[in-house]
Each structure stands twice: as C-alpha cells, then as structure tokens.
Amino acid sequence: MLQGLITRKHNQRQIAKKLVITSANAIVEERFIKAGGIEQWISIRGEDRNNPVILIVHGGPASTYGIMSHLIRSWEKYFTVVQWDQRGAGRTFRKNGVNGSGKLTFEGLVSDGIELTEYLINHLGKEKLILIGSSVGSITGVTMVSKRPELFYAYVGTEQVSPDGGKLSYQLTRDGLRQSGDSKSLHEMERIGPDGSKWSRKDFDRMNKITMNANHQVPNMVTDIILPAMMSTPNFSLFDLIDIAKGMSFSIDQLYDELITFDLYKVGLTFNIPFFIFQGDGDWIAPAAAAQKYLDLISAPHKEMILIKQAGHLAMFANPDQFLQELTSRVRPLAMTSVRA
C-alpha cells in the first residue's frame, strides 16, 4: 500500500513537470465559460497561440478526456488543444448538478458545442477551428460540422460511430471469443443478441465490457489507458474522479434511448469541409471497416481514412505519436494555408 502511494506521488510529479509550458507565446487557461445557459468547463493549452486550434469532443457519454491530457502533451507544440467537459460531464456536471444540467439531448450538446466554438474563435482570434469527435462525441461532432461548416477547417472522427458499426462490432467480438475459447462471454453476448436497438441499459453496459475485453491485441481502453491516467494525473482530485463517474451515470441515463436509435443518415452525407477518420486498426467497439463504409458514402471536398496502428478505442491516447503525425501532415496544413493567406 505504502509503495503504491509513493509510486503514485512520483508519477504525479513527473506528469506535472511534463505538463508545464514555458514558451513565450504559450496559452494555458482553465475555467468555466457560459454556453447553453450554464457554466461549462474548458481547458486551453498550447505552446504557441499562433498555432491552429483543435477542439476535442469527448466520448462516453460524459467520459471527459482531461485526465489524459498528459498523453497528448506533444500535440501542444503544433496545436492549441481545447478540452471541454460537456453538459452532464465532469466538472461541468459538478458545477451545475442534476437540476442545473437540464435535459440532455444530442441536439442540446450540438448547440452547446457550436456556441463554444463561436466563443473560442472570438477569444483566440481565429477564423476557424479543427474539430475532433471521439466515439459518442463523433455523433455530436458530425452534426456540428454539418450544421455550421463555416466554423471549421476540417473534421476528424476517431472511434467514429457509423450506421453499421454495431453489427460488425458484434461479429468481430463473437469471432474473437470463439477463437479464444471464452465460452462464458460468448454465451452471454449471444443471449443479449446483435440488435443494439433492443438492448436494455444493463445489456448495453455488458456488451461494451465484453467487446472491450475480447481483443487482447491492442491496449484496453480502461485498464491500459483510463485507469492508469486516473491514478497518476496530478490535476484531478478524488472528488473530480467521483464527479466524472456521477456525470457518466447521469448522462447515459438521459441519452440512452436516443443513443441506441440515433440515425447518422439523417444528419446527411454531404459535408462542405474536409472529412477525415482516424480509426484504431484494432477497434472492435467502432470497427474501422464500418467507418470506411460510412466514409465511402460521404461527399466532401476531401475525405480520407487513416488507420492508427496498434490501437483500439481511444486511438489518440493509445498511439498519440502516430495520431499527431497524421494531424500535422494531413490536417494542420489546411489551417496553416488559411493563416498564411
């Protein structure tokens, strides 16, 4: 126990040092801003204010990514990175509580996100942003860029939700369990069945856990990414971590019915900005093949699918170096061209 505490403190000190930004033109801001009529938490970090801005729309629902900021610290040399605790999530949920958060809907999250984008453009003196939509956040992200394309240089979906993703996820998981001989999990998922629109909340949670644990070839998003970050991040107290858990429970209760029936086709398939998908090559929750099928249907000035190697769900944190390389070589020039012009 004592050794564990000593190790945790050591890790926290190391990460705290890593997070320090000392460059002359840096920006480091953490605070609440007003969006959608409530106070919402954001952090803005970057080594050079002149860099393009990335807004990350986290998944979950309500799984805030701030605890993993140190894993993408290298991004801050090339981008100003904005993390946002959405309505019902993390510190935003703690500030507003159940009564102050209002009714959660994807339409409301999209409206909040657009208002936040407008604020950031004005506050940071930019023309547009780059938007990253991750997992469930890709539903919000796709809708944001569909409604207000003029606010964004490009969209990057990761763990991109796709219309046929659930079917392929079920098949990959089932085949993987058969191969590994995990008959108990296989029996349980076959009992639940492949039709996600008919799953109860309990079924939904259980299927996600089975799928996440079935693929041993890529980092497990909970045991290898989220939990180690929670145990070592220096800027989050135990109360912050509890608020994240409470917000996730609240948000999934609010959004569940809409989540399992959401139809991306109704958002539309025509986008007026470059559309990228950076998908983990071993993601069985949001399979790359399903994301590619979705991308094939999309019309955009430019579209591209990139596989992030040795990554499952949460690819930007599983392999942040390749993710950054793809961002700097493929997406950043779109914003820099506009700046130079």
Buried (B, 14 or more C-beta within 10 A) or exposed (E): EEEEEEEEEEBBEEBBEEBEBEEEEBBBBEEBBEBBEBBBBBBBBBBBBEBBBBBBBBBBBBBBBBBBBBBBBEBBBBBBBBBBBBBBBBBBBBBBEEEEBBEBEBEBBBBBBBBBBBBBBEEBEBEBBBBBBBBBBBBBBBBBBBBBBEBBBBBBBBBBBBBEBBBBBBBBBBEBBEEEEBEEBBEBBEEBEBEBEEBEEEBBEBBBEBBBBBBEEBBBBBEBBBEBBBBBBBBBEEEBBEBBEBBBBBBBEBBBEBBBEBEBEEBEBEBEBBBBBBBBBBBBBBBBBBBBBBBEEBEBEEBBBBBBEBBBBBBBBBBBEBBBEBBBEBBBBBBBEEEEE
